[in-house]
Amino acid sequence: MSQSISLPGKPENTKLLGLDHLRTFAITFVILFHYRIFKHPEWMDQAFAFGWTGVDLFFVLSGYLISAQLFSKIAQGKGISLKEFFLKRFFRIIPAYLVVVALYFCIPVFREREALPPLWKFLTFTQNLGLNLKTTGTFSHAWSLCIEEQFYLLLPLIITALLYFKVGRKSAWLIIALFITGFVLRYISWVKLVVPFLEADDSWVAWYRAIYYPTYNRLDGLLVGVSIAGVFQFWPAIRERVTRYGNVILIIGLLLLAGAYFLCEDPGSFNATIFGFPLVAIAYGAIVMAAISPSCVLYRLNSRISSRIAILSYSIYLSHKGVIHLTQLLCSKWGIAEKGHVMFFICMITTILGALVMRYAVEKPFLHIRDYILYKKTTSNIVKPVAFLNVDLINKS
């Protein structure tokens, strides 16, 4: 079943087919990129080197979807219920996340690498700050979940403050200021924390720790997503004009992404560090705008495969490294070549199966508990808002 959400200017039961496709692409891109840290066919090294940007697409999607819900409430004059918002985020994100954290800390064989950061960093969602990929690289992909959780915490509080002070549309300047600040902070991080280590054999460790993982350097995608939601909600004339040209915007987004590919051919370079992240975010932002435009082919294309994978994307993201590691460990004992295509195919199957277990054993039961808590006072003759019955598209991360 495709996900539904209340979109600005659209019926409440609007199908997010386009965003299903984008989430499917994002999680596939990320998995194929991460698969290269395991034994893999050599052709994957170059083919999926740009797969790290799948996380940036998740950031844009999260920024858009979360903001669209909050802005829709504001436009309806209902205000923001912080209790309701945080309850939804908690039951959507935390249970499955804690299960995977427990697997990593309680079952050492699940770990794809040797050392883990301290448990408190995972529990406080600060693992991305100061992360040393060389010494504590196990479950390193949780860094993006940390950024998203920090975003989920701050965004509604900031919006509440802006509403209190009646800032209105002037708040757009805050997004612009934060976007520009990202350039400044990455430049300072580059000069102070990366350049001194450029001659070292492990200079990449310094770049990841100082540039790639810190929240303040990776806000571009989230800000682009928030901007799209804001424009589409509060500037309906612009929204109507933009959504007429969905396929054109999709082509523009793909061209920008191609430019980002060449700019970020060496992700650790100065140009990629300073300008690569915002260009990737803008490119994916254009593609997201296209996907939510009724005139775009992505909006109209219905695919059960995309819908199913989109639903599983969070569980896949959480568990895929541990599952791939266990699969290769077991299958290699059966004589299956670790770098072969058969091993790759088996790993992809087990990754999906692991996500299915997580989905039905953890995610869905807690989503039912969430709905019971949120809607237990709803009388039988009142229909629950469709926008909040299924928020599987909202990441994570």
Secondary structure as UniProt FT lines:
FT   TURN            8..9
FT   TURN            12..13
FT   HELIX           17..34
FT   HELIX           35..37
FT   TURN            42..43
FT   HELIX           44..47
FT   HELIX           49..53
FT   HELIX           54..75
FT   TURN            76..77
FT   HELIX           82..106
FT   HELIX           108..110
FT   HELIX           119..123
FT   TURN            124..125
FT   TURN            127..130
FT   TURN            133..135
FT   TURN            138..141
FT   HELIX           142..164
FT   TURN            165..166
FT   HELIX           168..171
FT   HELIX           172..189
FT   HELIX           190..194
FT   HELIX           195..197
FT   TURN            198..199
FT   TURN            201..202
FT   HELIX           203..207
FT   HELIX           208..212
FT   HELIX           215..217
FT   HELIX           220..234
FT   HELIX           236..242
FT   HELIX           243..245
FT   HELIX           246..263
FT   TURN            267..268
FT   HELIX           270..271
FT   HELIX           272..276
FT   HELIX           277..291
FT   TURN            294..295
FT   HELIX           297..300
FT   HELIX           304..333
FT   TURN            334..335
FT   TURN            338..339
FT   HELIX           341..358
FT   HELIX           359..363
FT   HELIX           364..375
FT   TURN            376..377
FT   TURN            380..381
FT   HELIX           386..388
FT   TURN            392..393
//
